[in-house]
Amino acid sequence: MAIDLDKVLDKAWADKPLAEVLAAPVAALKGVTDKDGELLQEAFGVKTVADFGQLKYVRWAQALVALNQTTK
């Protein structure tokens, strides 16, 4: 799977190794602010990009979107 990291990560993180990106605060994702990160931590205990990607609510939403695409 190919992904343009410049489109999904802030500039400071685009050239970092994947392991470092996954351990980074969620604000490393383009469009996610430090305040957003604080709110995600308060609401769901999310601290890192990996935590966010593994959040069950995110996975549930992704599954629903995929299911919807198969029914079109």
Contacts in CASP RR format, 6 or more apart in sequence:
PFRMAT RR
TARGET T0000
AUTHOR 0000-0000-0000
METHOD contacts of the structure
MODEL  1
MAIDLDKVLDKAWADKPLAEVLAAPVAALKGVTDKDGELLQEAFGVKTVA
DFGQLKYVRWAQALVALNQTTK
5 13 0 8 1.000
5 14 0 8 1.000
5 15 0 8 1.000
5 21 0 8 1.000
6 14 0 8 1.000
7 30 0 8 1.000
8 29 0 8 1.000
8 30 0 8 1.000
9 21 0 8 1.000
9 28 0 8 1.000
9 29 0 8 1.000
9 30 0 8 1.000
10 27 0 8 1.000
10 28 0 8 1.000
10 29 0 8 1.000
10 30 0 8 1.000
10 31 0 8 1.000
12 28 0 8 1.000
13 20 0 8 1.000
13 21 0 8 1.000
13 24 0 8 1.000
13 28 0 8 1.000
16 24 0 8 1.000
21 28 0 8 1.000
21 49 0 8 1.000
22 48 0 8 1.000
22 49 0 8 1.000
22 50 0 8 1.000
23 48 0 8 1.000
23 49 0 8 1.000
23 50 0 8 1.000
24 48 0 8 1.000
24 49 0 8 1.000
25 34 0 8 1.000
25 37 0 8 1.000
25 47 0 8 1.000
25 48 0 8 1.000
25 49 0 8 1.000
26 32 0 8 1.000
26 36 0 8 1.000
26 37 0 8 1.000
26 40 0 8 1.000
26 46 0 8 1.000
26 47 0 8 1.000
26 48 0 8 1.000
26 49 0 8 1.000
26 51 0 8 1.000
26 52 0 8 1.000
27 33 0 8 1.000
27 34 0 8 1.000
27 36 0 8 1.000
27 37 0 8 1.000
28 49 0 8 1.000
29 49 0 8 1.000
29 52 0 8 1.000
37 46 0 8 1.000
40 46 0 8 1.000
40 52 0 8 1.000
41 47 0 8 1.000
44 55 0 8 1.000
44 57 0 8 1.000
45 51 0 8 1.000
46 52 0 8 1.000
46 55 0 8 1.000
52 58 0 8 1.000
53 59 0 8 1.000
END
